[in-house]
Amino acid sequence: MSERLIDIVTVPDHLGIAGWQAMAAPGLVAGAAGLRPINPIEHGSLPSEPATRPDAVELSLYVEPQWRRRGIGSRLLAAVGADTARRHLVAEVVAGSAGEAFCARHGFRRTGSRRHDLLTYCDVHHAWLGELVDVEHPGYRLNHWTGELADATRVEELLRHPSRPGNAVLSAAEADGGLVAYAVAAVGGLPQRRVRQYGPSVLAGHRGQGLGLWVSAALIQRLREIHPHVDEIEARTGEDDPGLLALHRHLGFRHLRRTRLYELALP
Ligand SMILES: CC(C)(COP(=O)(O)OP(=O)(O)OC[C@H]1O[C@@H](n2cnc3c(N)ncnc32)[C@H](O)[C@@H]1OP(=O)(O)O)[C@@H](O)C(=O)NCCC(=O)NCCS
């Protein structure tokens, strides 16, 4: 079939995600694009950290391999640009992939890179993990929370909500002045048995005391209690963060892949 016969159609918003599809025939989807709001918690949100741009949305774009290099990805991107009021798109693509070439072609600006590491529960020594969690950290206490990540844009706000069933599990270290470290994991957007971890993040002034390892170990333990079906944790790290990489390696995470972050300012 010629790509000219492909229609780009909008799909109704679902759970706050706007969508477009490239239809090769009724029921035959050759590619899709989506926009979803960015939750700053996914990018680190302790009080010392800058907030994510409020006008940015996260772009996902995918074309089935047999339909690639026929302009369908470009048409989907054009439809997104024409339909959305948001003028700032953020995309995460696998390093060295067609996605990077596509971003370069369309004038995206590269803003960073990430390393993804994977922890599999069968590699976790649970007694050792328990010992890490039980280590005393004088002046600090552990707190846990469960609920929906979308309920707030800052971790402190999440902790003000009572715990309830939801997609997110949070382990936090608090001192008398409030939150000082956290790690959070969210179910969804990945294969069902895998969760995505954000952090650990430790407030400047409280670093070097093992709080990152403490909240990470607590989260790994807590997550399994609340979501026993979860087998794997995928953690994202800025590639320029050797301390965090070493912490993940210590806990048994293994390298999975590298991705790059791109931004596009729409006219
Ligand atoms: C990235 C992706 C969406 C591109 O879809 P597509 O329909 O093939 O894109 P287009 O045909 O519109 O390509 C537009 C231009 O991007 C560049 N490009 C796309 N794929 C490329 C590749 N594999 N190698 C080199 N350049 C490439 C080219 O400049 C191309 O123009 P040309 O074909 O005239 O040379 C598709 O490869 C894909 O689904 N990849 C996996 C998911 C992904 O990486 N998404 C990116 C999110 S931004």
The ligand as a MOL file (V3000), in Angstrom:
LIG
                    3D

  0  0  0     0  0            999 V3000
M  V30 BEGIN CTAB
M  V30 COUNTS 48 50 0 0 0
M  V30 BEGIN ATOM
M  V30 1 C 11.9010 7.1670 14.8030 0
M  V30 2 C 10.7220 6.6360 13.9750 0
M  V30 3 C 9.4130 7.0740 14.6580 0
M  V30 4 C 10.8180 7.2530 12.5750 0
M  V30 5 O 9.6520 6.9100 11.8160 0
M  V30 6 P 9.6730 6.9450 10.2330 0
M  V30 7 O 8.2670 6.8570 9.7530 0
M  V30 8 O 10.6260 5.9520 9.7050 0
M  V30 9 O 10.2530 8.4170 9.9800 0
M  V30 10 P 10.2770 9.2260 8.6040 0
M  V30 11 O 10.1550 8.2970 7.4250 0
M  V30 12 O 9.2810 10.3290 8.7000 0
M  V30 13 O 11.7580 9.8060 8.6320 0
M  V30 14 C 12.0350 11.1960 8.5550 0
M  V30 15 C 13.5310 11.3920 8.5110 0
M  V30 16 O 14.1240 10.9680 9.7540 0
M  V30 17 C 15.4370 10.4270 9.4510 0
M  V30 18 N 15.4540 8.9830 9.7690 0
M  V30 19 C 14.4140 8.2300 10.1710 0
M  V30 20 N 14.8310 6.9490 10.3790 0
M  V30 21 C 16.1320 6.9140 10.0790 0
M  V30 22 C 17.1120 5.8780 10.0920 0
M  V30 23 N 16.7930 4.6080 10.4340 0
M  V30 24 N 18.3860 6.1890 9.7310 0
M  V30 25 C 18.7200 7.4360 9.3880 0
M  V30 26 N 17.8240 8.4790 9.3330 0
M  V30 27 C 16.5540 8.2090 9.6860 0
M  V30 28 C 15.6820 10.6320 7.9760 0
M  V30 29 O 16.2460 11.9250 7.7980 0
M  V30 30 C 14.2570 10.6100 7.4520 0
M  V30 31 O 14.1270 11.2460 6.2050 0
M  V30 32 P 14.4930 10.4440 4.8310 0
M  V30 33 O 13.8220 9.1000 4.9280 0
M  V30 34 O 13.9370 11.3250 3.7720 0
M  V30 35 O 15.9870 10.3230 4.8120 0
M  V30 36 C 10.7640 5.0880 13.8560 0
M  V30 37 O 12.0390 4.6860 13.3960 0
M  V30 38 C 10.5060 4.3900 15.1730 0
M  V30 39 O 9.3570 4.0790 15.4970 0
M  V30 40 N 11.5590 4.1000 15.9730 0
M  V30 41 C 11.3870 3.4860 17.2850 0
M  V30 42 C 10.7980 4.4590 18.3070 0
M  V30 43 C 11.5670 5.7700 18.3800 0
M  V30 44 O 12.7820 5.8170 18.3930 0
M  V30 45 N 10.8050 6.8630 18.4930 0
M  V30 46 C 11.3580 8.2050 18.4880 0
M  V30 47 C 10.5740 9.1040 19.3600 0
M  V30 48 S 10.9520 10.8200 18.9520 0
M  V30 END ATOM
M  V30 BEGIN BOND
M  V30 1 1 1 2
M  V30 2 1 2 3
M  V30 3 1 2 4
M  V30 4 1 2 36
M  V30 5 1 4 5
M  V30 6 1 5 6
M  V30 7 2 6 7
M  V30 8 1 6 8
M  V30 9 1 6 9
M  V30 10 1 9 10
M  V30 11 2 10 11
M  V30 12 1 10 12
M  V30 13 1 10 13
M  V30 14 1 13 14
M  V30 15 1 14 15
M  V30 16 1 15 16
M  V30 17 1 15 30
M  V30 18 1 16 17
M  V30 19 1 17 18
M  V30 20 1 17 28
M  V30 21 1 18 19
M  V30 22 1 18 27
M  V30 23 2 19 20
M  V30 24 1 20 21
M  V30 25 1 21 22
M  V30 26 2 21 27
M  V30 27 1 22 23
M  V30 28 2 22 24
M  V30 29 1 24 25
M  V30 30 2 25 26
M  V30 31 1 26 27
M  V30 32 1 28 29
M  V30 33 1 28 30
M  V30 34 1 30 31
M  V30 35 1 31 32
M  V30 36 2 32 33
M  V30 37 1 32 34
M  V30 38 1 32 35
M  V30 39 1 36 37
M  V30 40 1 36 38
M  V30 41 2 38 39
M  V30 42 1 38 40
M  V30 43 1 40 41
M  V30 44 1 41 42
M  V30 45 1 42 43
M  V30 46 2 43 44
M  V30 47 1 43 45
M  V30 48 1 45 46
M  V30 49 1 46 47
M  V30 50 1 47 48
M  V30 END BOND
M  V30 END CTAB
M  END
